[in-house]
Amino acid sequence: MSTLDSKVPGGPIKDKWTDYKNHIDLVNPANKRNIDIIVVGTGLAGGSAAATLAELGYNVKAFAYQDSPRRAHSIAAQGGINAAKNYQGDGDSTYRLFYDTVKGGDYRSREANVYRLAEVSANIIDQCVAQGVPFARDYGGLLDNRSFGGVLVSRTFYAKGQTGQQLLLGAYSAMNRQIARGKIEMFNRHEMLDVVKVDGKARGIIARNLVTGEIERHSAHAVVIASGGYGNVYFLSTNAMGSNATAAWKIHKKGAHFANPCYTQIHPTCIPRSGDYQSKLTLMSESLRNDGRIWVPKHMDDVMAIREGRKKPTDLSEDARDYYLERRYPAFGNLVPRDVASRAAKERCDAGYGVNGTGEAVYLDFKSAINRYGKEQAKITGITNPSEAKIYELGQAIVEAKYGNLFQMYEKIVDENPYETPMMIYPATHYTMGGVWVDYNLMTSVDGLYCIGEANFSDHGANRLGASALMQGLADGYFVLPYTIGDYLSNEIRTGKISTETKEFDAAEKEVTDRINFFVNNKGSKSVDYFHKRLGKVMWDKVGMARNEKGLKEAMAEIKAIREEFWKEVKVPGEASEMNPELEKAGRVADFLELGELFAKDALMREESCGGHFREESVELDGEQKGEAKRNDNDYAFVAAWEYKGEPADAVLHKEELEFKDIELKQRSYK
Ligand SMILES: Cc1cc2nc3c(=O)[nH]c(=O)nc-3n(C[C@H](O)[C@H](O)[C@H](O)COP(=O)(O)OP(=O)(O)OC[C@H]3O[C@@H](n4cnc5c(N)ncnc54)[C@H](O)[C@@H]3O)c2cc1C
């Protein structure tokens, strides 16, 4: 085991980034024109990076497996994006955003990176407003904010429930300008299947044209991976169906360490699973917890009556309801961080209080909010003694203006009107804090190979606060990578064009082609989804919201067995030389089957509970925090970066010790 060099610059935390930028090497404009950069992924992270690098003058080749950058998974982001603008005058500051993020991540992130993130957060909003992103505005025309979990201020900028879509349109417009100038060459419907290293440096990729099946070689002076998260290792998640880990996993196999794979975020407010044939879960944005109150019935006979259809939730009086988050966490109430809210829902459902047929659902209720807003509106509009119906009508209009599209989506999926009956929600896999290890420059453990956005191990430690992923992806792409990559590329100005006719490209292409040929020729008996579902079940049952030593050991063995069966029995119809979605899936599931085992290994090694990783053996036994997650700072205040050694079980651990100089390590309490 070795220790890792994070390359965090010296000096006071508030000056680090500025001093660093002042002293790094730059590439002059004429030389930038001779330098090529590959960006894999054009979601918010990759799209913003590609646009900015091209604007700076580099030649960018951008890759995405969708038919347009506009379809990246980032489009799904609903609730908003954080920034320390303090527009509300409620005490926000760079330090407070930094503090909340480190605390929210359960003190498992790198201080210097998080401070930089908080620092550049304000620039992101200015950048996006300049691009025309239609953020919500208040009555006076100023940008509006709302609150997300784990914080005591309102710092979340939003565009109704479509923030990701609007931000992505901004990044996409910026990209399009560069595509039109010829500075970005866009390769839609191309999947990167390997990275090519020459003399230890990343020098290109092998990609498959997903329409024709053709295998292509692309070279560059540096490669940036912005391929998103790996939540679909659970099969069911809120991620887009296509989201996958292949790019990140391939670079891991070529030397990039993979950090903290066990840190997954299970989001508390998703539409519950309805049955065994489901392939996708749907998120109900965290913004709903600003106004929705979460509860289950207090009494078991009410639970049974609801499950059997003899009672409706609206039949239960206030004192028959257990608003368990407000009861357990009075300071933060329904706005506790996601990991805390998810575990609390699981605790109630495990205790038998879950509603709906599966017993895996709790209520998210807007009645109080509708009432409150209705009364306020009646006052504002001068209606004296308004009827209950009038209050309801006025209140519903306000809730609709804030969350209308989310309510509509819920009604379409569940066929119940959430204005009239509480929504049902349950936790689901949503986001992965783990990912490719990167240093302060966002460079992986391979020279010239960078990783940004959700694909890297990120600034969120063991748990991400809501609305912080968009902030991190755009900070990486617009404001961090464009500087740090220049420092590396300043040594590449004499390199010249990189040939793809070399033995390294030959070998990488052969590896890719052999694997594709194996899949189409295997003629097994089971579909790719059959294996993916089995993997997902092991992950959810044994590496899900709560983990223990026995379950994790079983999970590692079971995933290995599924993987071995996959390579014997997988059946991929169709040909390699055509559009073949089953072939695409096969490659991705093969990678998930390796990543899943490393994930369980990482969770097994981390014998503490922290953030999204809850070890049943590590729980507070006494005092106010009884029953809550117990962190172990003495032994586990490090980033676990795994080096590939063949079988996932053989991966070697490298530790990056985390130093906390500007924030005192405390027990995370939201009581
Ligand atoms: C339903 C939902 C709602 C969310 N809401 C919020 C929110 O309100 N606020 C917030 O901060 N965060 C939110 N998040 C999280 C946030 O949306 C994501 O973390 C973020 O958008 C990820 O951006 P990205 O650019 O890193 O990756 P993505 O948007 O996933 O983009 C990945 C890109 O990589 C490409 N790609 C992947 N693999 C390959 C390959 N092998 N070859 C070529 N191209 C490849 C894809 O084509 C795509 O262009 C939400 C997430 C979900 C699931």
The ligand as a Tripos MOL2 file, in Angstrom:
@<TRIPOS>MOLECULE
LIG
   53    58     1     0     0
SMALL
NO_CHARGES

@<TRIPOS>ATOM
      1 C1        -33.3220   12.0950  -11.5570 C.3       1 LIG1
      2 C2        -32.1240   12.8830  -11.1190 C.ar      1 LIG1
      3 C3        -32.2680   14.1800  -10.6760 C.ar      1 LIG1
      4 C4        -31.1530   14.9140  -10.2550 C.ar      1 LIG1
      5 N1        -31.3200   16.1880   -9.8160 N.ar      1 LIG1
      6 C5        -30.2400   16.9010   -9.4300 C.ar      1 LIG1
      7 C6        -30.3850   18.2510   -8.9870 C.ar      1 LIG1
      8 O1        -31.4790   18.7900   -8.9280 O.2       1 LIG1
      9 N2        -29.2640   18.9160   -8.6280 N.ar      1 LIG1
     10 C7        -28.0230   18.3610   -8.6720 C.ar      1 LIG1
     11 O2        -27.0440   19.0230   -8.3380 O.2       1 LIG1
     12 N3        -27.8740   17.0860   -9.1240 N.ar      1 LIG1
     13 C8        -28.9360   16.3500   -9.5020 C.ar      1 LIG1
     14 N4        -28.7660   15.0660   -9.9400 N.ar      1 LIG1
     15 C9        -27.4040   14.5590  -10.1600 C.3       1 LIG1
     16 C10       -26.8560   15.1460  -11.4590 C.3       1 LIG1
     17 O3        -27.8660   15.2150  -12.4230 O.3       1 LIG1
     18 C11       -25.7110   14.3160  -12.0340 C.3       1 LIG1
     19 O4        -24.7880   14.0010  -11.0400 O.3       1 LIG1
     20 C12       -24.9840   15.1110  -13.1160 C.3       1 LIG1
     21 O5        -25.8930   15.6210  -14.0600 O.3       1 LIG1
     22 C13       -23.9340   14.2550  -13.7970 C.3       1 LIG1
     23 O6        -23.3680   15.0050  -14.8390 O.3       1 LIG1
     24 P1        -22.1310   14.4600  -15.6710 P.3       1 LIG1
     25 O7        -21.8660   15.4610  -16.7190 O.co2     1 LIG1
     26 O8        -21.0460   14.1070  -14.7330 O.co2     1 LIG1
     27 O9        -22.6480   13.0870  -16.3080 O.3       1 LIG1
     28 P2        -23.8780   12.7560  -17.3020 P.3       1 LIG1
     29 O10       -24.8580   13.8370  -17.4090 O.co2     1 LIG1
     30 O11       -24.3430   11.4040  -16.8680 O.co2     1 LIG1
     31 O12       -23.1990   12.6470  -18.7060 O.3       1 LIG1
     32 C14       -22.4240   11.5540  -19.0740 C.3       1 LIG1
     33 C15       -21.9650   11.7360  -20.4880 C.3       1 LIG1
     34 O13       -20.9940   10.7470  -20.7740 O.3       1 LIG1
     35 C16       -21.2910   10.0970  -22.0000 C.3       1 LIG1
     36 N5        -20.6980    8.7690  -21.9040 N.ar      1 LIG1
     37 C17       -20.7310    7.8960  -20.8740 C.ar      1 LIG1
     38 N6        -20.0060    6.8180  -21.1470 N.ar      1 LIG1
     39 C18       -19.4910    6.9990  -22.3670 C.ar      1 LIG1
     40 C19       -18.6490    6.2250  -23.2000 C.ar      1 LIG1
     41 N7        -18.1540    5.0600  -22.8190 N.pl3     1 LIG1
     42 N8        -18.3520    6.7110  -24.4170 N.ar      1 LIG1
     43 C20       -18.8310    7.9190  -24.8370 C.ar      1 LIG1
     44 N9        -19.6010    8.6960  -24.0800 N.ar      1 LIG1
     45 C21       -19.9380    8.2330  -22.8620 C.ar      1 LIG1
     46 C22       -22.7830   10.1710  -22.1250 C.3       1 LIG1
     47 O14       -23.1530   10.0500  -23.4650 O.3       1 LIG1
     48 C23       -23.0420   11.5690  -21.5470 C.3       1 LIG1
     49 O15       -22.8290   12.5230  -22.5460 O.3       1 LIG1
     50 C24       -29.8760   14.3150  -10.3140 C.ar      1 LIG1
     51 C25       -29.7340   13.0060  -10.7630 C.ar      1 LIG1
     52 C26       -30.8530   12.2830  -11.1330 C.ar      1 LIG1
     53 C27       -30.6810   10.8540  -11.5190 C.3       1 LIG1
@<TRIPOS>BOND
     1     1     2 1
     2     2     3 ar
     3     2    52 ar
     4     3     4 ar
     5     4     5 ar
     6     4    50 ar
     7     5     6 ar
     8     6     7 ar
     9     6    13 1
    10     7     8 2
    11     7     9 ar
    12     9    10 ar
    13    10    11 2
    14    10    12 ar
    15    12    13 ar
    16    13    14 ar
    17    14    15 1
    18    14    50 ar
    19    15    16 1
    20    16    17 1
    21    16    18 1
    22    18    19 1
    23    18    20 1
    24    20    21 1
    25    20    22 1
    26    22    23 1
    27    23    24 1
    28    24    25 2
    29    24    26 1
    30    24    27 1
    31    27    28 1
    32    28    29 2
    33    28    30 1
    34    28    31 1
    35    31    32 1
    36    32    33 1
    37    33    34 1
    38    33    48 1
    39    34    35 1
    40    35    36 1
    41    35    46 1
    42    36    37 ar
    43    36    45 ar
    44    37    38 ar
    45    38    39 ar
    46    39    40 ar
    47    39    45 ar
    48    40    41 1
    49    40    42 ar
    50    42    43 ar
    51    43    44 ar
    52    44    45 ar
    53    46    47 1
    54    46    48 1
    55    48    49 1
    56    50    51 ar
    57    51    52 ar
    58    52    53 1
@<TRIPOS>SUBSTRUCTURE
     1 LIG1         1 GROUP 0 **** ****
